[in-house]
Amino acid sequence: MLIAMFTAVAQDTITGFTFPVNSGLDSLNANLGTPTNMGYDLRFQLAIAPDEDSTINTVYFADGTETYAAATAGWQDGADAKFWSIKFKAANYTNFKVSSKQKSIDGPRDFKLQWRLSSTVFEDIPEGTVTLADDWTTGVVNQLAVPIAGQGTGSVYIRWLMGSNIDVNGSTVSPGGTSMIDDILVTATSSLGVDEVVYTNRICIYPVPSNGIFTVKSLQPMEYLAIVDASGRCVHTALQPGSESQVNISGAPAGNYILQVRFTDSDKSHSKPFTIR
């Protein structure tokens, strides 16, 4: 049995969307992140004022990078007005980063990422312009820094705003042009300070190293458990796992991973690097 030392220096998963299912009331909700943020959904929206948006309920599902992706047509005449949008809450976090993948089929080519707090206007994310193609490898954003500050306990919004009326073929976007988004991930670092504790009587993980099948056990109930790969992508989550959780990510590639745990008596997330062989 390996006694794990946890530190709060790794990026925590705040919210994420990989769309593992293509039906049901919660199918557009975040499936990664904190319990509060997993109740929020992805939306296709239209800006009607600098701080006012209207939701367009035309989102459906298409084939994604691994499972499904959110998709919709209706982007015509949408430059600087139509966008994908997510919201989340992340009090006591800093150093935000966002990742995503986008693809268009006769849909918009150009997007730019922006952020805002509640009751404020959107601001551009530096280096946040994205050019799409009819594939999942061109329109990729990987751990782009987002200068979020002063959020308190209010909501934070990130949007992927259509940047022009040009489609991926160089023509004008038509009503039937489709755009898709997948693998959205927002991570951040706890600003409560680095807290290094040896949980000699509280939690252990075994065996380590492993082949991707291992046990996390604790004398204190766990509220949340996640496994994050080296790219920041969450590959496993468990809500309210209690005092013991069996983890099976045997299909994951060999390499370095981060185990993240939050206990029911604390708002801090604790992280431990480990290796899969």
Backbone hydrogen bonds, N-H to C=O, Kabsch-Sander energy under -0.5 kcal/mol:
donor,donor_aa,acceptor,acceptor_aa,energy
2,L,205,I,-0.9
3,I,1,M,-0.6
4,A,203,I,-0.7
6,F,4,A,-0.5
6,F,197,V,-1.3
7,T,271,S,-2.4
9,V,7,T,-0.6
10,A,7,T,-0.6
12,D,188,A,-3.8
14,I,12,D,-0.7
14,I,186,V,-2.8
15,T,186,V,-1.4
16,G,32,L,-1.4
17,F,184,I,-2.3
27,S,24,G,-1.4
29,N,26,D,-1.7
30,A,40,Y,-2.5
31,N,16,G,-1.6
32,L,16,G,-1.7
34,T,14,I,-1.8
38,M,34,T,-1.5
39,G,36,T,-1.4
40,Y,37,N,-1.7
42,L,28,L,-2.1
43,R,85,S,-2.2
45,Q,43,R,-0.6
45,Q,83,F,-3.2
46,L,54,S,-2.7
47,A,81,A,-3.0
48,I,52,E,-2.2
49,A,52,E,-1.6
52,E,49,A,-1.5
54,S,46,L,-2.6
56,I,44,F,-3.5
57,N,55,T,-0.7
58,T,56,I,-1.9
60,Y,71,A,-3.0
62,A,69,A,-2.2
64,G,67,T,-1.8
68,Y,18,T,-0.6
68,Y,19,F,-1.4
69,A,62,A,-2.3
70,A,181,I,-1.9
71,A,60,Y,-2.7
72,T,179,S,-1.7
74,G,175,P,-1.8
75,W,177,G,-0.6
78,G,75,W,-1.3
80,D,162,M,-3.3
81,A,78,G,-2.4
82,K,78,G,-2.6
83,F,45,Q,-2.2
84,W,160,W,-1.7
85,S,43,R,-2.1
86,I,158,I,-2.4
88,F,156,V,-2.1
90,A,154,G,-0.5
93,Y,90,A,-1.0
94,T,189,T,-2.8
96,F,146,V,-0.6
97,K,187,T,-2.4
98,V,144,L,-2.3
99,S,185,L,-2.4
100,S,141,V,-2.2
101,K,182,D,-2.2
102,Q,139,G,-1.8
103,K,180,M,-1.9
104,S,133,A,-1.8
105,I,178,T,-2.7
106,D,104,S,-0.5
107,G,178,T,-0.6
109,R,166,I,-2.6
110,D,166,I,-0.6
111,F,130,V,-2.5
112,K,161,L,-2.0
113,L,128,G,-2.3
114,Q,159,R,-2.2
115,W,123,E,-2.3
116,R,157,Y,-1.9
118,S,155,S,-1.4
120,T,117,L,-1.6
122,F,50,P,-0.6
123,E,115,W,-2.7
125,I,113,L,-2.6
128,G,125,I,-1.7
130,V,111,F,-3.2
132,L,109,R,-3.4
135,D,133,A,-1.4
139,G,102,Q,-0.7
140,V,138,T,-1.5
141,V,100,S,-2.8
143,Q,141,V,-0.6
144,L,98,V,-2.9
146,V,96,F,-2.3
148,I,146,V,-2.3
154,G,151,Q,-2.0
156,V,88,F,-3.1
157,Y,116,R,-2.9
158,I,86,I,-2.0
159,R,114,Q,-2.2
160,W,84,W,-2.3
161,L,112,K,-2.7
161,L,159,R,-0.7
162,M,82,K,-2.7
163,G,110,D,-3.1
164,S,110,D,-0.7
167,D,171,S,-3.4
168,V,107,G,-1.7
170,G,167,D,-2.0
173,V,165,N,-2.6
174,S,106,D,-0.7
177,G,174,S,-1.7
178,T,105,I,-2.4
179,S,72,T,-2.1
180,M,103,K,-3.5
181,I,70,A,-2.2
182,D,101,K,-2.5
184,I,17,F,-2.0
185,L,99,S,-2.3
186,V,15,T,-2.9
187,T,97,K,-2.5
188,A,12,D,-1.9
189,T,94,T,-3.3
191,S,92,N,-3.3
196,E,194,V,-0.5
197,V,6,F,-1.3
197,V,195,D,-0.6
199,Y,4,A,-1.1
199,Y,197,V,-0.7
200,T,198,V,-1.7
202,R,199,Y,-1.0
203,I,199,Y,-1.4
204,C,217,K,-2.8
205,I,2,L,-1.7
206,Y,215,T,-2.1
210,S,275,T,-1.3
214,F,212,G,-0.5
214,F,247,V,-2.1
215,T,206,Y,-3.0
216,V,245,S,-2.5
217,K,204,C,-2.9
217,K,215,T,-0.5
218,S,243,S,-3.4
219,L,202,R,-2.9
220,Q,202,R,-0.8
222,M,242,G,-2.9
223,E,262,R,-2.7
224,Y,262,R,-1.7
225,L,238,A,-2.0
226,A,260,Q,-2.4
227,I,236,H,-2.5
228,V,258,I,-2.5
229,D,233,R,-2.7
230,A,256,N,-0.6
232,G,229,D,-1.9
235,V,227,I,-2.7
235,V,233,R,-0.5
236,H,227,I,-1.2
238,A,225,L,-2.4
240,Q,223,E,-2.9
242,G,222,M,-1.4
244,E,241,P,-1.0
245,S,216,V,-2.7
247,V,214,F,-2.9
247,V,245,S,-0.6
249,I,212,G,-3.2
252,A,249,I,-2.3
255,G,276,I,-2.0
257,Y,274,F,-3.0
258,I,228,V,-2.6
259,L,272,K,-3.0
260,Q,226,A,-3.0
260,Q,258,I,-0.6
261,V,270,H,-2.6
262,R,224,Y,-2.3
263,F,268,K,-0.5
264,T,221,P,-1.9
266,S,263,F,-1.5
270,H,261,V,-3.0
271,S,7,T,-1.8
272,K,259,L,-2.2
274,F,257,Y,-2.5
276,I,255,G,-2.7
277,R,210,S,-2.5
